[in-house]
């Protein structure tokens, strides 16, 4: 698993995209545009998380300094299964 240097340890809140692979994503570009345009202090980074580490990463999201996340392939179905009652 690769970890970014952006998680919010201080005042700036950060979210991330969780995927495997994920480096191709344009999500940070899009999110940073809207954060700047709307004057919102925050960050958005990519977290490349292998499938075997997904559940642990997701359950410890806030401990990693994130306030939220988006999920992309191949984790979408696993995220849905974890959120089902």
KETOR-161957 format. One line per 10 residues: number of its first residue (from 1); for each residue x, y, z of C-alpha. Coordinates in steps of 0.05 Angstrom, whole numbers, plus 32768, in hexadecimal, padded with zeros to 4 digits. Layout:
BEGIN
NUM	X/Y/Z ~ ...;
This chain:
BEGIN
1	8000/8000/8000 ~ 801A/8045/7FF0 ~ 8008/807D/801D ~ 8006/80C6/800A ~ 8021/8100/8032 ~ 7FDF/8127/8032 ~ 7FB5/810A/806B ~ 7F9A/813D/809B ~ 7FC4/813C/80DA ~ 7FB8/8186/80E7;
11	7F84/81B8/80D2 ~ 7F7B/81A5/8089 ~ 7F48/816F/807D ~ 7F58/813B/8048 ~ 7F33/8105/8022 ~ 7F4E/80D0/7FF3 ~ 7F40/80A2/7FBA ~ 7F4B/8059/7FCB ~ 7F5B/802C/7F90 ~ 7F8A/7FF8/7F73;
21	7FA9/800F/7F47 ~ 7F95/8058/7F50 ~ 7FCE/8083/7F36 ~ 7FA9/8090/7EF5 ~ 7F6F/80B2/7F18 ~ 7F60/80FB/7F0A ~ 7F37/8101/7F4A ~ 7F6A/812C/7F6F ~ 7F6D/815D/7F35 ~ 7F21/8163/7F35;
31	7F1A/8168/7F81 ~ 7F52/819A/7F89 ~ 7F33/81C6/7F53 ~ 7EF1/81CA/7F7A ~ 7F13/81D3/7FBD ~ 7F39/820E/7FA1 ~ 7EFE/822A/7F7A ~ 7ED0/8228/7FB7 ~ 7F06/823F/7FE8 ~ 7F03/81FF/8011;
41	7F42/81EC/8038 ~ 7F4E/81A3/802C ~ 7F73/816E/8006 ~ 7F65/8130/7FDC ~ 7F98/80FA/7FCC ~ 7F9E/80B6/7FAD ~ 7FA9/8079/7FD9 ~ 7FBF/803B/7FB3 ~ 7FA4/8003/7FDF ~ 7FAA/7FB9/7FCB;
51	7F6A/7F90/7FD2 ~ 7F85/7F69/800D ~ 7F91/7FAA/8034 ~ 7F4F/7FCD/8022 ~ 7F25/7FBB/805E ~ 7F5B/7FCF/8090 ~ 7F6A/8010/806B ~ 7F20/8022/8068 ~ 7F13/8012/80B2 ~ 7F4E/803C/80C7;
61	7F40/8076/8097 ~ 7F39/80AB/80CE ~ 7F77/8092/80F2 ~ 7F9D/809F/80B1 ~ 7F85/80E7/80B4 ~ 7F4D/80E4/8080 ~ 7F07/8100/8089 ~ 7EEB/80DA/804D ~ 7EFB/80B1/8010 ~ 7EE3/809C/7FCC;
71	7EEC/8054/7FB5 ~ 7EFD/803B/7F70 ~ 7F0E/7FF9/7F4F ~ 7F17/7FC4/7F66 ~ 7EFC/7FD8/7FAA ~ 7EB5/7FEF/7F9A ~ 7E92/7FAC/7FA6 ~ 7EBA/7F9F/7FE5 ~ 7EA7/7FE4/8000 ~ 7E5E/7FD6/7FF1;
81	7E62/7F93/8015 ~ 7E82/7FB3/8052 ~ 7E4C/7FE8/8055 ~ 7E11/7FB8/8050 ~ 7DEB/7FA8/8090;
